[in-house]
Amino acid sequence: MLVKKVLIYIPLILSLFLLQSFFWVPTYEKQATGNPTRLVKYVQGSGGDAQILNPILSADTSSGTINDLVFDGLIGLDKDLKYRPRLAKSWTQYEEAYLAINPSWFLPGGELEKTAKDWPEVLIKALSENISWDENLRSIEVIEGKTFESKVGETGFILKQPTRLKFTLKNINQDFFTPIKEFLGEGYFTKFPYSDFIKVTNPEQEKDLEKQYKNILQVTEHNPVIVFDLRKDVVFHDGHPFDSGDVLFTYNSIINPKGTSPRKSDYEPVKAATVLGPYRIKFTYKRLFSPAFGSWSMGILPEHLLNEEKLQEEAKERERDPEKFIMRDSNFGRSPVGTGPFKFEEWNSDEAIHLKRNENYWDGVPEYEEYIMRIIPDPLTQEMEFYAGAVDNYSVQPHQVARFSKEEKFQSFSSIGYFYSYIGYNIRNPLFADADVRTALGMAIDIDPIIKYVLYGEGERVTGPYPKITEWYDPNVKPLPYDPESALKILNEKGWKKNSDGWLEKDGKLFEFNLITNSGNPIRKNILTIVQENWRKIGVKCNTQLFEWAVFLKDFVNTLKYDALVLGWSMGIDPDLYQIWHSSQASPKQLNFVGYKNPEADKLITRIRKEYDRPKQVAMARELHRMIARDQPYTFLYVAKSTQVLDKKIVIVDKDKGGKETHSKIYPTKDGRIQYYFNKWKKLPTIPSFSN
């Protein structure tokens, strides 16, 4: 009887338990049921763990994501990709320019030689009719020269610096010296008497030193200046006030020869850093280089926790050699302290990083109380965790976009970023030396089906070397048309005719080459197949090959031993394309590996990186875009879209002076950043009506 009762009641009890579980366990839509703290906790899924939580040392995406929440820079990008104030409440830029005086030079106009103190008056009088030059000039000073000893390599010398004129300009102007050169005459600069001021220590090395004269003594010098005025209401997470000393410390830590910062080259153009007060700091540059401004978005470190004395103390506590102990060795990289909207709480390697909001954040307390980055390497697991509500974000693969867009409970954000794909031609190969031939090859490729079928429609055509989302990109440049008949006509005009086998031939040689790319990338593999077939139709014999990434770079790209390749660039926000397109960068192991050489493009590239007037930069960048699009060193293919999905219950919160909340939809910035307003994000218990 007892056994009978057990057999009857146990299934009944189990059924009741399962039934109440159905009503008690929260679904995705009611994931906060029984756990209201879930609404104030943002959980981010990440494919990889962070490496080091120190903004001047990290180089991986996961570390960068956390660093952006823990640290602030002096500046940042706004929603329209313009720079906005952060720890710096404002800044001014101007220029200090220098002209070395040749005391033996006779000034124009038949005047006798004048002393250095007369030069400012002479120049101002001579150039007074040049209104733009005159209005930009704030002051001229006469700077007496100094004598010092130095070395170039192993060659020692004594420099008796000539007297110089220091011009302080209201605005940075790369053409400032042009009117002066016209007034003084070209000979002043080409025949400057360097040997009167530079004396070699060892006479046997004089010939070697002569080659370095122009580097040792610059006749003209541009020194752009940035002065940052800092916020006075900022404290680090430990309560210590932030000031200009922290900015100077961060800069010195980056350029420290003993340091290992991967960002050292970004700050190499800085000539001097000068603290002007507790909340004011000045950076003077060695030369014109407008992209340098963006480097000040770097997170600022706390000097009081990482100075040399503190590092030495930590080394002794951990029984490490103080002489070899550097910032990278410090526990700070595992337990950071910044000024950002979130404070570091905990890091469990390969599991999660836990942050808590900064209740004293200078830019307003975040709505979320906690931020957790969970490490989920497997994409399928990431997707399942998102479906279950265990993480709040998911980066959708192209083939998944259509499916996720139909889900009523999710909000989806698709945008194009800074990346573009292309086919690059090795212009050193006679086959590709003619721009018309490269244009014909591009016209033979049907790119729209690549976007439609390979990218599932998640991409857009591009026509030039700049990211499509930036103002540097010229939207008036049209993509090459898909026109195989016209492409073949161009090749016929160049002497390429089809032989009996249907292949293009010229002087007994087939139009044949290898198109290569890296293995492990299914999209590029598909592009090889499609392009090969497109070219076959017009008689171009293209052989395709895939190589492991390291071999691809080492044996082919870096050595320039290839015909054509499929690759992509992930670009930045600045218009400087020197490394990729300037003719001086076309040697082995450099980035202009297609060998593009155009003197007019070189001039534009050089002027763009020296220009501080944004409208002028835009005009020159678009001219460069048109020039490269005309020359077709690449067949520009597409920019892929990136899609993020979030729970629809996450909204942007705005509060009036009385604390009343209003909610609005999340929207991305121009470059697709959906977390620009992350500090205002809030998760509601239910989907708001405006989201339906």
N, C-alpha and C positions, 0 to 999 in steps of 0.2 A: 504493500500500500504506500509506504514511504517512497519507494522508487517511482511509483506511478505519479505521486504528487510532484516529485522533483522534476520528472519529465514533462509535466504539464506547466509548472510555474516558471521554470528557468527560461524557456522560450518566450513566455509572456512578459517576464521581467526584462529580458533582453530587448524585446520589441518596444516596450515602453521607454527604455533607456535610449534606444535609437530614435524614437519618435521625438522625445524631448530634446535630443541633441540636434535634430533637424531645426527646431525652433530656436534653440539657444546659441548654436554656433553661428557667428556672423558670416554673411555672404560678402562678396566684394562690395556690393552696394551699401551694406551695413557693417563694414569692417570695424568700426569703432564701438559697436555694441559690446558692452561689458568691458571695454578698454578705451575710455574717452581720451587717454593720453595719446592715442594713435593720431588724433586730429592735430596735435601740436608737435608732431615729430615727422620730419621729412626724411625718407629713406631712399638713398640713391644707389642704384646698382652699377657696379664698375667691373670691367673685364679683367683688371689687374690691380695689384696692390701699389701703394705709393712707395717711392724709394727713399726720399728724405724730405722732411717738412721744413725746408729752409729755402726761401725763394731765390737766393743768389746761387744756390748749389743744385737745385733740382732741374731735371730736364725731361721728365716724363709727364704724361697727361694727368694721371691720377694724383701725383704730388701737386701739380699745378692747380687742380680743382680745389683741393683742400687749402693750399696756400692762398688762393684768391678769397677764401672766406675768413682766414685767420689774419692775413696781412693786408695793408693798404699801401698803394703807391702814392707818389705826389700828384699824379694825373691818371686819367683813365679815358676810355672811349665812351662817348654817349651813344644814344640810340641811332644817330645819324652818322656815326663813325668819325665824329669830330672830337678833339680832345677836350675834356672837362676837368674842373678842379676836383681834387680829392684831399690829400693831406696838405697840398698847396692850395691856398684859397685863391691865389692869383699868381701871375708871372709876367715878366717883361722881357723882351728880347731886343737887343741892339748890337752894335758892332764896334770893336776897337781895331782899327786898321793902322798899319805901320809902313812908312817909306824910309828906306836907308838913304842918307844924304851923301852924295859924292861931292866932296869939297872942291874938287878940281874942275867941276862941270860949269861951263858958262851958260847962264840962263838965256832962254830965247829973247829976241828983241834987241840984240847987240849990247846988252848990259854987261858990265864987268862982273867978275866973280863976287858973290855976296856971301856973307857969313850965314851959318845955320839959323840964327835968330831972325834973319830977314825972310826966310823961305815962306813961313805961313802967310805973311802979308802979300808976297809976290803971287802965291798960288791963289789966294782968295780973290785978288784983283784980276788975275788972268782968267779965272773960271767963273766970275760973278754972273756972266750972261747965261751960263748953263744953269737954268733955274732949278731943275730937279736935283742936280748935284749940290748946289748951294743950299737949298732948303733942307736937304738931308744931313748937312754938316752941323754938328752940335758944337764942336770945339777942335782946335789944333794945339798940341803941345810940342815943345822941343825936348826930346829925351836924350841926355848925354849918354854916350856909350861907355861900356865897362870892358875891362880886359880880364880874360880868364883862360885857363888851360883846359884842354879836353882831348878826346881821342875819337877817331873813326876806325873801328876795328883795332888794329895794332899800330896805327899811324897817329902819333901825337902831334898837336899843333897848339899855337897860341892865337887866340882871336882878340884883336883889338876892335871891339864893336864900334862901328861908325855912329855918329849922332843920327838919331831918327826922329821923324815926325810922327806923332801919335794923333790919329784922327778918331774922334768919337762920333759915331753916326747914329742918327735916330732909328734908322731901319737897316737891316742887313742887306747889302747890295754887292753881288759878285762882280758888277761892272763899275764899281766905284773908281778904280784906278784908270779906266779907259780914257777919260778926259785928261788926266794927268800925263799919261803916256803920250797922248797927242800933243800936249803942250811942251813937254820936255824933249820929245823926239825919241824914236825907237833906239837910237844909239846909246841913250842913257842906261838902258836896261841890258842891251846886248853886249856893251863894252864896259860894263861896270868893273872897276879896278879891284877885283877880289884880292889880288896878291898884296895890295897895300895894307890890307887888314888881317890877312891870314898868313901866319908864318909856321912852316913845318919845323918840328923839333929836330928831326933827322933829315938833313938835306938830300940824302939818297932816296927818300920817299916822296919827294916833292911832286913828281909826275903822278904818283898814285893819288896824292891829296888834291891835285888840280881837278880831278874828275868829281870831287865831292864839294867843290866850292859853293855851288848853288844850294846844296843841302845845308851846308854849315852857315852860310850867310844869305838870308832871304832878302832880296831888295824890296819886295812888297810882301805884306803879310796880312791875311784876313783872320781876325779873331772874333768869331761870334760869341755873344754873352747871353746867358740866361740867368735872371735873378728870380728866385722863388720866394714868395711871401707865404709863410706857413700858418696853418690854423693854430690857435692858442688854446683850444678847448679839447684837445686830444690827449688821452692817456693810454698806456699799454694795459694789457689784461691784468697785470699785477699791480696796477695803480700808479706806476711811475710815469711822470709827465713826458710827453713827446716834444722834442725840439730839434733845432738845426744840427746839434751834435750827433743825433741819430742818423740824420741824412748823410753827414760827412763820414760817419763811421761806416755806413753801408757802402758808400762809394769806395772808401779806402779798402774795405774788406774784399770788394770785387777785384780791384786792381792789384791787390797784394801779391807780390811775386811768389810768396809761399802758399798762396791760396790756390784753389782748384775750381774756381767759378767758370762754368761754360759760357758765361756772359761777358767775360773780360773784354773781348773785342768790341762790344757795344760801347764801352766807355774809354777805349783807347784814344779817341779824338779829343778827350778833355785835356786841356793844358794845365789848368789850375782850378782848385776848389777853395773858396774863401768864405768863411763864416762872417756875416755882416751884423749878426746879432742873434739872440736866442731863437728868433722866428724868421730869420732871413739868411739866405745862402746864395752865393754867386758861383756859377760855373763858366769858365772861360775856355773856349775851344781852340785847338791848334790850327784849324782850317775850316773852311766851309763844308758842312755836311748836315743838311737839313734832317735826314732820317734819325739823327742822334736824339732829337727831342723825345721820340717815343720810348726811349730807354728808361725814362723816369716814371713809367708805370710799374717798375719793379717794386716789390714789397719792401718796406723799410724795416730794418732790424733794430732791436733794442741794444744800444751800446752798453748799458749798465749790466747786461747779462752775458755779453759776449766779448767784452774788451780783453786785452791781453792778460790783465791781472786775473780776471775770472777764468780764462782758459787755463792759466797756470795753476790756479787753485784746484780746478776740476781734474787736471792731469795728476796732481799729487794725490788727491782723494782716491782716484782710480788706479793709482800706482802705475802711471804711464810716464814715458819720458817727456818732460816738459818742453825740451828742445824740438821734439818731433810732433808734438800735439798741436793740431790745427782745428779750425772751426768745424771741418767735416767730421772730425772725431768726437765732437761734443754731443752730449745727450740732448742738446737743444733740438737737433734734427728729428728726435723722436718725441719731444715734448715742447713744441714751439710756443712762443709768446709774441703776439703781435698787437695791432690796434684795430683789427677787422671786426666785422659784425658777429663772429662766432669765436668762442674760446675753445682751445684744445682740452679734451677730457680724457680720452683713452685710445690706445691703438693696440689691437690684437692682430698680429701679422697674419696676412692671408685670410683674415676673417672680416674685420670691420674697423673703421675709424670713427670715433664718437666725438662730436662737438656739442657745446651748449652755447646758447645765445649770450651775447655781450650786453648786459643790462645797462651799460653806460656808453653804448656806441654813439659816437658823435653825430652820425647821420641818421639817427632814429633807431629805436630798438626793433629788431626783426620780429615778425609775427610768430614764426616757428620758434619753439623753445629748444628744440634739439635738431641736430643734423647728423645722420648716420650714413657713411659710405660702406656698403656691404660689397665684399669681393666675391663676384660670381663669374668665374672664367668662362663657363659654358653658355653660349648664346641661347640654347634651348631652355636651359634652366632659368636664365634671365627672363625669358618670355613667360614661362610658367609662373615664376615668382610675381611678375607683374600682373598676370591674370588673377592670381590669388590675392592681390592687394598687399603683398609683403614688401614690394618696392613701389616707388611712386613714379618711376620713369622707365621708358624703354626706347632704345634706338632701333627703329624699324628697318628691316632689310627691304630693298626695292621690291622684291616679289611679295612682301607682306602688306604693302601700303594700302592696296585696294581693300583687303580684308579688314584691316584695322579702321579704315575710314568709315566703315559701315557700322562700327560698334557705337551705340548710342551713349555708353557710359564713359567714353574716352574723348579727349580733345587732342587733335592732331596738328602738328606744325611742320610744314615742309618748306625748306629754303635752300637756296644755293649758297655755297660758301666761297672760300678762297682757292679752291683746287680746280685745275682743269687738266684734261688729257689731250695728248697730241701724238702725231707721228713725226719724228725728227729725222731729217736727212743729213748725212755726213757730206757737207758741201765740198769737202776735199776730194771726194769721188767725182771724176769727170761726168758721170751719169747725172749728177745732181747740181752741177755748177751753174746751170742756167735757170734763172728764176721762172722763166716761162715753162720749162719742163716740170719744175716742182708744182707750179700752178696747175698744169695739166693732170699731174698725178692726183692732186687734191680734187679736181673736178670729176675724176673717174670714180670717186668713192661716194657711195650713197650713205650718208651719215644718219639720216632720219630713221631708217630701220634699226640701226645700232641702238639708238635711244629708245625706240619703241619696244624692241624685242629683247635686247640684252639688258637694258636698264629698266624694263617694264614701264617705260614712259617717264621715269624719274630722272630727267636730265634736260639740258638746254644747249643749243648750239653756241659756240664761242668763236670769235674771229681774231683775237689778238692776245698779247702777252700779259694783260692785266686781268685781275679778278673782275668778273662781270658786275659785281655788286658795288664796286668802287667808282668814284667819279673820274678816275684816270682812264677807265675803259671808254672808248668812243662808240656809242650806240648807233652811230650812223654808218659804221662799216658793216657791209652786208656779207653774210657767209658765202663762200664759193658755191655756185649752183652745181647740182648734180647734173652733169652734161657730158656723158661719155663720148658722144659724137664730136663735140667741140674739142674735147681733150685729145682725141685721136687726131683731129685736124691740126692742132698745135704741134703734136709730135711729128706728124707727117711733114709739116713745114720746117721742122728742125732736122729733117733728113732720115727720120725713122719710118721704115716701110715694112709692111707685113710680108714675111716669106711664105713659102708653100705650106709650112706647118702652122701658119697663123700667128707666129711670134714676130714682134717688131725687131728689125735688124738694120744696122747702119755700118757701112764699111766692113761687112763680114762679121760684125759682133752683135750678139743678141742684147736686147735691153733686159738684162737679168741681174738680180741682186738678192740679198738675204734680208729679210725683215725679222728682227728678233725682239724678245721681251723676256721678263722674268717669269719663272714658273710659280705656281701657287696662287695665281690671280686669274680666276676663271673668266672675268670680264675681258682682260687683255688677251687671253687665249682665244676667246670668241672673235675679238676684233681682228686678230691675225687671219683667221679663217675667212671672215667677210671681206676684208681688204684684199686678200690674195685672190679671191674669186672676182671681185670688182676689176682688178687690174688685168686678170686673165682675159676678161671680155674685150679689152682694147689691145691685147697682144703683149702686155708686159709680163714677163716671167718672174714671179716673186716666190722665193723659197722661204719658208718660215721655220723658226727654231725657238725653243724655250730653254732657258738656263736658270739654274739655281741662283738666287739673288747675289750672293757673294761672288760667284764666278762671273755673273753678268756684269757686275760693276768692275771687278778687278781685271778681267781678261778682255773686255770689250769696250765699255764706256770710258773707263779711266785711261785706257791705252789708245782710244780713238780708232780701234780696229773693228769697225762695223760698217755696214752700208746704211741701214735705216733701222729705227727702233720705235717701239710703242712705250711711252712713259707718261708721267704726269708731274705737275708742279703744285705744291701747296704754297701759295704766295702769302705775303704779309700785307699790312695796311698801307705801307709807304710806297711811293712810286719809283723807288730806286731799283733799277734792273741791271746795274753795272756787272755783277758777277755772272749773270746768265747771258747777256747780249753784247757786252763790250768786246771789241776785237782783242784786247790785251788778255782776255780770260779764256782764250781758245787753245791753250796748251794742254798736254796730258794732265789728268787729275783736276782739271778746272771745270767749271759748270757750263761754259759755252762750248760744249763738246761737239756741237754740230758745225762749229767753225764759221759762224756768221761774222762777216767783216764788211762793215759799211761805214765809211768816214763820216757821213752825215748823221748816221745813227749814233756813232761815238760822241759827236759833239752834243747831240741832244741829251744822251745819257749822262754825260758829264755835267751839263748845265742843270739838269733836273735835280741831281743830288746836291747842287750848290744853291738852289733857289729856295727862298724862304717865303716868297709871296705865293699864296696858295692858288689864286686864279691863274697866275703865270705858269705855275707847275702843271695845272690841269691842261692848259693849252698845249704845253710842250709834250706832256705825256700822251695826249690824244694824237699829236702829230707823230710821235714815235710809234704809237699803235698802228696808225695808217701806213707808215713806212714798212713796218715788219709784216703787216698783212699783205702789202703789195709784193714784198720779196719772198714770202712763203718759205722761210727756212724750216718751218713746221707746217704740217697740215693740222690746223687747230680743230679738234673734234667736239668736245662737249664739257660742260660742268655738270657733275652729278648732283642731284638733290639729296639733302639730308633730312630725315623725318624723325621727329620725336613725338611720343604720345604720353599724355598725362591723364590722371583722373579728372573728370569734369568738375568734381567738387572743389578742386584747387582754383582759387581766384585771386585777383589783386584787390587789396583792401586799402581804401582811403578813409581818413578820419577828419572830421571838421574840428573846430576849436573846442566844441563841446564833447568831443569823443564819439560822436555818432558815426557809425560805419556805413560806407557805401561800397558795393562790390562791382567789379568789372572783369571782363574777360582778359586772360593773359594774351599778350601778343608779342611777336618776336621783333627784334631790332632789324636794321637793314641787312646785317650780316647773319641773321638767323639765331641770335642769342635769345633764348626764351627766358633765361634767368637774370636778365638785366634788372628786373624789379623783384628779385627773389626775396629781399627783405620785407616786401609788402605781401608776399604770398601767404595765403591762409587756406586751410582745408575745412570746408563746411560739412556738417553732418549729412546733408542731402545736396543733390544737384540743384543749383539755383535756376530759377525760371528763365533767365536770359540765355542760358547755355543750351536750352532745348531747341 
